[in-house]
Amino acid sequence: MRFGFKNKRFAGFACLVLLLAAAVPGRAQTAAGGESKTPSGANTLASVLAGMDRAAAQFNSVAADLEYTKVTVIVDDHSTERGKIFFEKTKGKLRVMLAFQQPSEKYVLFSGGKVSIYRPKIAEIEEYSLANNQGLLEQFLLLGFGTSGTELQKSYTVAVKGEETLDGEQVVHLELVPKDGKVAARLQRIELWLSPKSWQPVQQKFVEPSKDYLIARYRGAQQNGKIDAKKFQFPFRGRVRVVKR
């Protein structure tokens, strides 16, 4: 896998995408009491990966509330965006809309081999071609949603860290260490908190070598339902300027 983004401005955005596309309010949430339980016999690595295999075979869409928080450790800065996410994968084609409402309105659409960012406040759309990075972005974008355990093991060394509780829900905590050196140069590790009911993520954490990290928290997820096509369209208000990067 390569990180050969030619446009430096896009590279900055792409890094955010790769550490999860585009930000658990406040600080990162961990299990109640801050401790993990030893994995039970039902949640061994083999059983978790097998569960992910079964779930991936049936997965085609998800809609959820989201909170993305980027944490800069050295200055203890927490930057959070909140909104909704709509993710659909049919016939091998992927489209994702991140509809942020807080702290400011912003829409990020991944579709047709490009990413478009619409900011209604300034009536502007930025467009970037994904070119040869399509597969790379798909691997990181919503990692775990529709991802089979078999595929996960191809790119990461996977370990079960324990069982935890998030918002009263029992989850299984996985740690992923990239096998590819170029990926490891960008991401030290990824952590996933999966619901054993669906084997889909309720939380993700992307840790950079600098120790800065990004946490994605998903709530109220509705899976494999029909998503209105309008959810993948920008809510234009008057004329907008399109800038191709």
C-alpha positions in Angstrom: 0.0 0.0 0.0 1.2 3.5 -0.8 0.6 6.9 0.6 1.6 8.8 -2.5 -0.7 11.8 -2.3 0.6 14.4 -4.8 -1.4 17.3 -3.4 0.0 18.3 0.0 -3.2 20.0 1.0 -5.2 16.8 0.2 -2.5 14.8 2.0 -3.3 16.5 5.2 -7.0 15.8 4.8 -6.3 12.3 3.6 -4.3 11.6 6.7 -7.3 12.5 8.7 -9.4 10.3 6.5 -6.9 7.5 6.9 -7.0 7.9 10.6 -10.7 7.8 10.0 -12.0 10.0 7.2 -12.7 13.5 8.0 -13.8 13.5 14.7 -17.0 10.3 21.9 -17.2 13.7 23.2 -14.3 15.2 25.3 -11.8 12.6 26.2 -11.6 9.1 24.7 -14.1 6.7 26.4 -13.0 3.4 27.8 -14.7 0.7 29.6 -16.7 1.5 32.8 -14.1 1.7 35.6 -11.3 2.0 33.0 -10.5 -1.7 33.1 -10.8 -4.6 30.6 -12.0 -8.0 31.5 -10.1 -11.1 30.4 -11.7 -12.4 27.2 -14.3 -15.1 27.9 -14.3 -18.5 26.2 -17.0 -17.2 23.9 -14.8 -14.3 22.7 -11.5 -15.8 21.7 -9.7 -14.4 18.8 -10.9 -17.2 16.6 -14.5 -16.8 17.5 -14.4 -13.0 17.0 -12.9 -13.3 13.6 -15.4 -16.0 12.6 -18.2 -13.7 13.8 -16.8 -10.9 11.7 -16.7 -13.2 8.7 -20.4 -14.1 9.1 -21.4 -10.4 9.6 -19.4 -9.2 6.6 -21.1 -11.7 4.3 -24.5 -10.0 5.1 -23.4 -6.4 5.4 -24.4 -3.7 2.9 -25.2 -0.5 4.8 -25.2 1.4 8.1 -26.6 4.7 9.3 -25.6 6.1 12.7 -25.0 9.1 14.9 -21.3 9.8 15.1 -18.7 11.7 17.1 -15.2 12.1 15.9 -12.5 13.5 18.2 -9.0 14.3 17.2 -6.6 14.5 20.2 -3.3 16.3 20.1 -1.5 14.8 23.2 1.3 17.3 23.7 -1.1 20.3 24.2 -4.0 18.2 25.4 -6.3 19.5 22.7 -9.5 17.8 21.9 -11.3 18.8 18.6 -14.7 17.1 18.2 -17.1 17.0 15.3 -20.6 15.5 15.6 -23.2 14.5 13.1 -24.4 11.5 11.2 -22.9 8.9 8.9 -24.5 7.1 6.0 -22.5 4.2 4.5 -23.6 2.0 1.7 -21.8 -0.7 -0.3 -23.6 -2.4 -3.1 -22.3 -4.3 -6.1 -18.8 -3.5 -5.0 -19.4 0.2 -5.1 -18.9 2.3 -2.0 -20.5 5.6 -1.0 -20.3 7.4 2.3 -21.7 10.7 3.6 -20.4 12.3 6.7 -22.9 15.0 7.6 -21.4 17.1 10.4 -23.6 19.6 12.3 -21.4 20.6 15.2 -19.3 22.7 15.7 -20.1 23.8 12.2 -22.1 22.4 9.3 -19.9 20.4 6.9 -20.6 17.5 4.5 -18.0 15.0 3.3 -19.0 12.6 0.5 -17.0 9.7 -0.8 -18.4 8.5 -4.1 -17.4 7.7 -7.7 -13.6 7.7 -7.0 -13.5 11.2 -5.4 -14.1 12.9 -2.1 -16.1 16.1 -2.0 -16.3 18.5 0.9 -19.2 20.9 1.1 -19.2 23.8 3.5 -22.5 25.7 3.3 -21.2 28.6 5.3 -18.8 29.6 2.6 -20.9 28.1 -0.3 -17.9 26.1 -1.5 -17.2 22.5 -2.5 -13.7 21.1 -2.6 -13.2 18.0 -4.8 -10.3 15.6 -4.7 -9.6 12.6 -6.9 -8.9 9.5 -5.0 -7.0 8.1 -8.0 -4.9 5.1 -6.9 -5.7 5.7 -3.2 -9.3 4.4 -3.5 -8.5 1.0 -2.0 -6.4 2.4 0.7 -9.2 4.8 1.8 -11.7 2.1 1.7 -9.6 0.0 4.1 -9.5 2.7 6.7 -12.8 4.4 6.2 -15.1 2.8 8.7 -12.7 0.0 9.4 -14.6 -2.9 10.8 -18.0 -2.1 9.2 -18.4 -5.0 6.7 -14.8 -6.1 7.3 -14.3 -9.8 7.5 -12.0 -11.3 10.1 -10.1 -13.1 7.3 -9.4 -9.8 5.5 -8.5 -8.1 8.8 -5.7 -10.6 9.5 -4.2 -10.0 6.1 -3.3 -6.4 6.9 -3.0 -6.5 10.7 -1.7 -8.5 13.7 -4.9 -8.8 15.6 -5.3 -9.4 19.4 -8.3 -9.5 21.7 -7.6 -7.0 24.6 -10.7 -7.9 26.6 -14.3 -7.3 27.2 -15.6 -3.8 28.2 -18.8 -1.8 28.6 -19.6 1.3 26.5 -22.9 3.1 27.3 -24.1 0.0 29.0 -23.3 -2.3 26.1 -20.9 -5.2 26.3 -18.2 -4.9 23.7 -15.1 -6.8 22.6 -11.9 -4.7 22.4 -9.5 -5.6 19.6 -6.0 -4.2 18.9 -4.7 -4.1 15.4 -1.0 -3.5 14.5 -0.3 -2.8 10.8 1.9 -5.4 9.1 2.8 -3.0 6.2 5.7 -0.7 7.2 4.4 2.2 5.2 1.1 2.0 7.0 2.9 1.7 10.4 4.7 4.9 9.6 1.3 6.6 9.7 -0.5 4.5 12.2 1.0 2.9 15.3 -2.1 0.9 16.0 -5.8 0.8 15.6 -8.3 -0.3 18.3 -11.8 -1.5 17.6 -14.6 -2.0 20.1 -17.1 -4.5 18.5 -20.6 -5.4 19.5 -20.8 -9.2 19.8 -24.5 -8.9 18.7 -23.6 -7.6 15.2 -19.7 -7.8 15.1 -19.7 -4.2 13.9 -17.8 -1.3 15.6 -19.3 0.9 18.2 -15.9 2.7 18.6 -12.6 3.0 16.8 -9.3 4.5 17.9 -6.5 5.4 15.5 -3.1 6.1 17.1 -0.3 7.8 15.3 3.4 7.3 16.0 3.3 10.8 17.7 0.8 9.3 20.2 -1.9 11.7 18.8 -5.1 9.8 18.1 -8.5 10.0 16.6 -11.6 8.3 18.1 -14.8 7.6 16.2 -17.8 6.7 18.3 -21.0 5.4 16.7 -24.4 5.3 18.4 -27.9 4.2 17.3 -26.5 2.3 14.3 -29.1 0.9 11.9 -27.6 -1.8 9.7 -28.6 -3.3 6.3 -31.6 -0.9 5.9 -32.5 1.0 2.8 -30.9 4.5 2.9 -32.6 7.3 1.0 -30.6 8.4 -2.0 -31.0 12.0 -0.8 -28.7 11.2 2.2 -25.8 11.0 -0.3 -26.6 14.4 -1.8 -25.5 17.8 -0.7 -28.2 20.1 0.7 -27.4 23.0 -1.6 -28.6 26.5 -0.8 -28.2 28.7 -3.7 -25.1 28.9 -5.9 -21.8 27.2 -4.8 -18.3 27.4 -6.0 -16.5 24.2 -6.9 -12.8 24.0 -6.4 -10.9 21.0 -7.8 -7.7 20.1 -5.9 
